[in-house]
Structure formats: structure tokens, C-alpha cells
Amino acid sequence: MPKRFIASSRTSGLAYNCSPSFNWKRKLDDATIAKFQRELGAMGYKFQFITLAGFHALNYAMFDLARGYKATQMTAYVALQQAEFAAEKQGYHRRRVTSAKSARATLDSVTQAITSGSSSLAALSGSTEEQQFHTA
């Protein structure tokens, strides 16, 4: 990058997107990766983005869960849930969405309306699921 451009951009700051299409490990060694952000900062880059990190993390996490579920069934899901509980001590905020807080009430209302209140498919109020995830 031309030094003149970098010099003129120092007041506003340059931005760099750590591209997910670049195979970082194939092209850079561990030492270079470790100092990469510091070196960009020294060149005038003030903003560094990993724009697709969440996308990649979510996709890989679902792949890992599906693979685990295929191998060990419910044990894989319970392990994920326990890891979330354990991570709360480190500041992780698990999104507590159970069917009691999601679309269950809406779906139950629609089901009851369609069946004139005679459906046995509704997720009953007062279920154990509703009670066990209650938060203070």
C-alpha cells in the first residue's frame, strides 16, 4: 500500500477485513498470525473486522452437534447444554429460550382455536419444562 495513502488516512483510520476466503493457516505461520493485528495497527489500521466469524462459528457448532448427535444421540446435546452452564461462570450469557418463552403459547392458542379446545397436542401449561428452567 502506498505510504502516502497510509499517511493521509491516519486521522480517520484504515479498516481491514480479515477475510474468511483467505486460508490464514496455509499462508501464514503461527508467529506471523500472532503479530498480525499489531502490525496492521502500526501501519495505521484502527479497525479490524472478522465479518463472518459468527457465521462460521454457528455453522461449525451445528455441524459438530449434528456429528455428535449421530454418534451419541442425546448425550451430545446434553454435553452442549452442560458446556453452556459451565461457561456462565466465565461470563457467557446463555440465551434461555424454552418452549415456555418461545412460540409455544401462540401455537397452543392456534391449535386450541382450530380444534375448539379439544387438542391433545398442545404443550400443557405447568409442564415440567416450564418449571425446570424458571429463572429468578
N, C-alpha and C positions, 0 to 999 in steps of 0.2 A: 504494500500500500504506500502511495507517495507520502513522504514525510510532511509536505506542505499541507496536504489534506488533513492529516492527523493533527498537525499544529493548529489549523483553523477550527477543528472540531472539539478542542479541549474544553471550551466553555460550556458547550451543550452536552458533550459526552457522546461517544460512539456506542452502538449497541451491537452485540454479537449473538446470533442464534446457534447454539450447539446442536447442529443438525443431526436428526435421527437417521438420515440417509448415509451418513458417514460412519464407516466401521472404525470407531476410535481405537479399539484394541489392535486391530490389524495394522493400522498405520502409525500408531504411537506407542512407545514403550511406557511402562508404569511411571518412571521418573518424569517423563515429559507430560503425561496426563496429570500427575500430582501438581506440577507447577504451571499448568496451562492457564488457569484463571489469573494467577498473579502476574504472569507475563502479559496477558491481554490488558490487565489493569495498568501496567506500566506503559503500555502503548497508547493509553487514553481511553480505553473501553470502560465505560462506567456501568453499563447494563449488559448482563449476560443471561440469556434465556435458554431454557431447555423446554421448548414449547410443546413437545409431545411426550414428556416424561410421564405425566399422569395417564395418558392413553396407553403407553407401553406397560406401565406398572399394572394397570387394571387388566389389560389383556393377558399379561403373563400370569397374574394372580388367578384369573379364571381358568386358564389353561392348567395351572398347577393344581387347583382344586379339582377340576374335572378328571385329571390324570389320577390324583389321589383317590377320588371317589370311585373311579373304575377299579382301582386296586384294593381299596379297603372299605368301600361303601361309606356308611355314616361316620365311621371313625375319622375319616379325612375332614368332614365338615366340623365335627366336634373339636378336632385339633385346631382348626382355623378359629373357631369361636373361643377356645381357651387361650390361644395366642393373642386375640384381641383383648380379652380380660386382663391378661398379664401385661400387655403393653400400656394399659391405662395408668399403671404406676410410673411409666416413663413419659406421661403427658399425652398419650394417644386418646382421642375422644371418639369412642365407638358410637356410631350412629345407631341409637336404639329404636329401630323400627320393627315392631312386631305387627302381626295382623291386627292387633287391637288398635294400633295407631296408623295403620295404612288404609287401604281401601275396604277392609272387612266390613265396617259399618255400612258403607254405601252399597256394597254388593249384597249384604244381608237385607237391606231395605228394598232393593230392587227385586231380589228373589222372593221376599215375603209379599211384595205387591203383585208380582206376576202369578204367584201361587195362592193368592188370597190368604196368606198367613199359614199355609199348611206344608211348607217345605221342611224337609228333614235335612237339607243340605247346608243350612245356614250355620255359620261359626257361632255357636251359642255364647251368649253373654255370660260372664262369670266363669269362663273356661280356665283351665289351669295355665294356659298360655298367657292369658291376660293377667293373672295373678303373679306368676313367677318372674316377670320382667318389670314389675312395678318399681319405679324409682321415686325416691323421696324428693 
